[in-house]
């Protein structure tokens, strides 16, 4: 899946010390996840973006980012994310239907 690949590329770029490129890959991953309406992938992209902020010293900046505001102002990850986290299996995704 494209969103997952972009998020993983962001992590690779981050480990190479390429913070700006890593951030761009995360934002692209988030955009793809929103486009396909996959809340789990969107949450993972935002989580990775937050991790980048923590390790690059941008802590606190996340709440001013438009993507964070959009996610937190009406979109809930719902039980799909919670069940995925509780299962401990990153490959298994459950959906509310």
C-alpha positions in Angstrom: 0.0 0.0 0.0 1.3 3.4 -1.0 0.5 5.1 2.3 2.5 2.5 4.3 5.4 2.7 1.9 5.6 6.5 2.1 5.5 6.3 5.9 8.3 3.8 5.9 10.4 5.9 3.5 9.9 8.8 6.0 11.5 6.7 8.7 14.4 5.7 6.5 15.0 9.4 5.5 14.8 10.3 9.2 17.5 7.8 10.1 19.6 9.2 7.3 19.3 12.7 8.9 17.1 14.0 6.2 14.4 15.6 8.4 12.7 17.7 5.8 12.4 14.9 3.3 11.1 12.6 6.1 8.4 15.1 7.0 7.3 15.4 3.4 7.0 11.6 3.1 4.9 11.5 6.2 2.6 14.3 5.0 2.2 12.4 1.6 1.4 9.2 3.5 -1.2 11.1 5.6 -2.7 12.5 2.4 -3.0 9.1 0.7 -4.5 7.6 3.8 -7.1 10.4 3.9 -7.8 9.9 0.2 -8.6 6.2 0.7 -10.4 6.9 4.0 -8.2 4.6 6.0 -8.2 6.0 9.6 -5.6 3.5 10.8 -3.0 4.5 8.1 -3.8 8.2 8.7 -3.2 7.8 12.5 0.1 5.9 11.8 1.3 8.7 9.5 0.5 11.3 12.2 2.1 9.2 14.9 5.3 9.0 12.8 5.2 12.7 12.2 4.9 13.3 15.9 7.9 11.0 16.5 9.9 13.0 14.0 8.9 16.2 15.9 10.1 14.6 19.1 13.5 13.6 17.8 14.1 16.7 15.8 13.2 19.1 18.7 9.9 20.3 17.3 7.9 19.1 20.3 4.8 21.2 20.8 4.6 22.2 17.1 2.3 19.4 16.2 -0.8 21.0 17.6 -0.4 23.9 15.3 0.0 21.7 12.2 -3.1 21.7 10.0 -3.2 17.9 9.7 -3.3 17.5 13.5 -6.1 20.0 13.8 -8.1 18.3 11.0 -7.6 14.9 12.6 -8.5 16.0 16.2 -11.4 18.2 15.2 -14.0 15.7 14.3 -12.4 12.6 13.0 -12.0 9.8 15.5 -9.9 6.8 14.8 -12.6 4.8 16.4 -12.5 1.2 17.6 -10.6 0.0 14.5 -7.4 1.7 15.9 -8.1 0.6 19.4 -8.6 -3.1 18.5 -5.5 -3.0 16.3 -3.4 -1.7 19.1 -4.9 -4.2 21.6 -4.3 -7.1 19.2 -0.6 -6.4 19.1 -0.7 -7.4 15.4 0.3 -4.5 13.1 -0.8 -6.4 10.0 -4.3 -7.2 11.2 -6.8 -4.3 10.9 -10.4 -4.5 12.0 -13.1 -2.2 10.8 -16.3 -1.1 12.4 -19.2 -1.9 10.1 
